[in-house]
Amino acid sequence: MPSMVLTKEDLLAHSRYIRDTLAPRLAKESNVFSGKHAVDLTSLRSALEELHGRSMTVEILSFSRIEKALQKIVGAQGGGWPPDVVRKARDLLARWEESLGPLQRVKTDLWASGGRLDGLAKPGEWLWRDRVQLQTEAHAGAKIPKPPAWHPEIKCNLGRAHQDGHSGFQVGDWWLNSAAACRDGIIDNPHFSITSDGDVAYAITMTEHSETAVSKDASCSYTPHHDDRGAFELMATINGGQRSFVRVLRTWRLQSSLAPVAGIRYDGLYRVTGYGVKLSQSPGTDDDVWRYTFHLQREQCQEHMEKALAHPNSDQLDDWENFKAGLTEASGGEVTDEDMAAYGQASWMPGAAERTARVESIDSGYFSPTPEGQADMKGEDLADDSDITPR
């Protein structure tokens, strides 16, 4: 018997390594456990032996996802796993099924204390589509029922959101939605893409078509929505020393090669090196609006972008699927990407004091065009959106 008892954190690490590293490697290579990787097989056998000598609980499984790792081993197509490893994994799964019931029912409670959605509304308590329906009825003159107390009395950690630099976050940190990211204080509002305090910007959340011209060194151009707040504060970060850097997050809805396949991910610090602005027609209207495009250069002295691209990992994707299933069950039908994004906003309702503070920081004023009809450029000498290329 191994002398060291594996904690649930240890088991989570084993599960991640099996699912995110060993299984993909086995799908591409042969003799994965030979040479310098022989220690991986020794560690795996030791872990399986320890699991055989202990009882299992639903709590440990829901935290560690170790049963999903063993299912990956047992269900691998084409082999590759040593026969004794497959046999032990199959025996453990059978024993756990007998004592705990069907393992597919084991899921992490996302809204539990410490969970990914701790403190946020559950989808069954107030769906986005319900909110839209109430607004529609209000315009039609119908009496709106009092909203249920579906949202928690929590506020964004503005002190953390309005700090320069990483603000205690690490490249690759990941959340299910923007409301959870706001709760933790990496951004200050799930409804706007720019986090700012009225003076300078601290973070950008990229989604849909807001990122263009991505280069190999992860520099890019960013175009916020025309009615998004914070463009003036983002300009103020140019040539601002340490304050030239902003935290950049990307969502799964972003049309970019760097977008995560699910959720919202922190990709590190970027320097705002320049911007351009031009007058263009607002989609679906006859109105002309100013559109800003900012050039961003990723800071080199930080974790490589590869670390960010490793997320979401396997257990994060488990929670994403669990999240989608919860929304589907609550809505009684198929959940679209729009539903997923809307829940990320509707599940967050900041307090009145916070709303007031944000109203005071909204940009005001206008950008005066030149006689040629093209607005002045600051930072790099940029003529229009097409001229903004990574350098």
Number of C-alpha atoms within 10 A of each C-alpha: 9 11 6 9 13 14 11 17 12 14 21 21 14 20 23 20 16 22 22 16 11 18 18 11 15 17 14 8 9 10 12 19 17 11 8 8 11 12 12 16 17 11 12 15 17 14 18 15 16 16 18 15 11 9 9 15 11 17 13 16 20 19 17 23 25 24 21 22 24 23 15 17 23 19 12 15 10 8 13 18 20 12 11 10 18 19 13 18 23 16 14 17 18 14 14 18 13 11 12 13 13 12 17 9 10 16 16 21 17 20 14 12 10 10 12 22 22 16 21 23 22 20 20 13 14 19 21 20 14 12 13 11 12 17 14 13 13 13 9 9 9 11 10 12 8 6 11 8 10 18 18 15 12 13 19 24 15 20 11 17 26 20 19 18 19 21 15 9 16 15 23 23 18 26 23 24 25 30 28 25 26 24 24 18 22 31 30 30 28 25 16 19 24 26 28 29 20 18 15 23 26 30 29 25 24 25 22 13 14 18 23 21 15 17 13 7 14 17 20 21 23 25 21 23 18 13 12 13 23 26 26 20 21 27 23 18 23 22 15 13 9 12 19 23 28 29 27 25 27 25 26 21 20 19 16 19 9 17 22 22 16 22 24 28 29 27 27 26 27 23 23 25 20 23 28 26 22 20 15 13 12 14 9 6 7 9 9 12 14 17 19 21 24 25 27 27 20 22 17 12 7 12 15 17 17 11 13 20 18 12 23 23 15 19 22 17 16 15 22 21 13 16 20 18 14 17 22 18 13 16 17 9 9 11 16 12 11 11 18 19 19 18 22 23 19 22 26 26 21 16 13 10 9 15 12 10 12 16 11 11 15 16 16 10 6 8 12 10 14 9 7 6 10 15 19 17 15 15 17 14 13 19 16 18 20 12 10 23 16 17 11
